[in-house]
Amino acid sequence: MLFCSLYVTTGSGTKAAAKAGYKRNPDIVAEKLLGNSEILNHIDKIASSRMRTAKVRMICGLEMLAF
């Protein structure tokens, strides 16, 4: 879901909702979406995946510096 990805990127429910196309009352929409356990689980999965990717990139960068 686009909202979830944008939320992980921006850290703001209102900004994520607006960018995802919820033009009317994005703050209210964000509050409702963030109250949904399925949405929260999806956000956690996206955040975890991005963290793993960042760790791999960091390790690769450190290996390049070391050799």
C-alpha positions as CSV (number, residue, x, y, z in Angstrom):
1,M,0.0,0.0,0.0
2,L,1.4,3.4,-1.0
3,F,0.4,5.0,2.3
4,C,2.6,2.6,4.2
5,S,5.6,3.1,2.1
6,L,5.2,6.9,2.2
7,Y,4.7,6.8,6.0
8,V,8.0,4.9,6.4
9,T,9.7,7.5,4.2
10,T,8.2,10.7,5.6
11,G,7.5,9.6,9.2
12,S,4.3,11.7,9.0
13,G,0.9,10.1,8.6
14,T,-0.6,13.4,7.3
15,K,2.1,13.8,4.7
16,A,1.9,10.2,3.7
17,A,-1.9,10.3,3.3
18,A,-1.7,13.5,1.2
19,K,1.0,12.1,-1.1
20,A,-0.9,8.9,-1.4
21,G,-3.8,10.8,-2.9
22,Y,-6.1,11.4,0.1
23,K,-6.6,15.1,-0.6
24,R,-9.6,15.6,1.8
25,N,-8.7,15.5,5.5
26,P,-5.4,13.6,5.2
27,D,-4.9,14.0,8.9
28,I,-8.1,12.2,9.7
29,V,-7.4,9.5,7.1
30,A,-3.9,9.0,8.5
31,E,-5.3,8.6,12.0
32,K,-7.8,6.0,10.8
33,L,-5.2,4.1,8.8
34,L,-2.7,4.1,11.6
35,G,-5.3,2.7,13.9
36,N,-5.6,-0.4,11.6
37,S,-3.5,-3.3,12.8
38,E,-3.0,-4.7,9.2
39,I,-1.6,-1.3,8.1
40,L,0.7,-1.2,11.1
41,N,2.0,-4.7,10.4
42,H,2.6,-3.7,6.8
43,I,4.5,-0.5,7.9
44,D,6.6,-2.7,10.2
45,K,7.5,-5.1,7.3
46,I,8.5,-2.2,5.1
47,A,10.6,-0.5,7.8
48,S,12.3,-3.8,8.6
49,S,13.1,-4.5,5.0
50,R,14.5,-1.0,4.5
51,M,16.6,-1.4,7.7
52,R,18.0,-4.7,6.4
53,T,18.8,-3.1,3.1
54,A,20.6,-0.2,4.8
55,K,22.6,-2.6,6.9
56,V,23.8,-4.6,3.9
57,R,24.7,-1.3,2.1
58,M,26.6,-0.2,5.1
59,I,28.5,-3.4,5.4
60,C,29.4,-3.4,1.7
61,G,30.6,0.2,2.0
62,L,32.8,-0.7,5.0
63,E,34.2,-3.7,3.2
64,M,35.1,-1.5,0.2
65,L,36.9,0.9,2.6
66,A,38.7,-2.0,4.3
67,F,40.1,-3.5,1.1
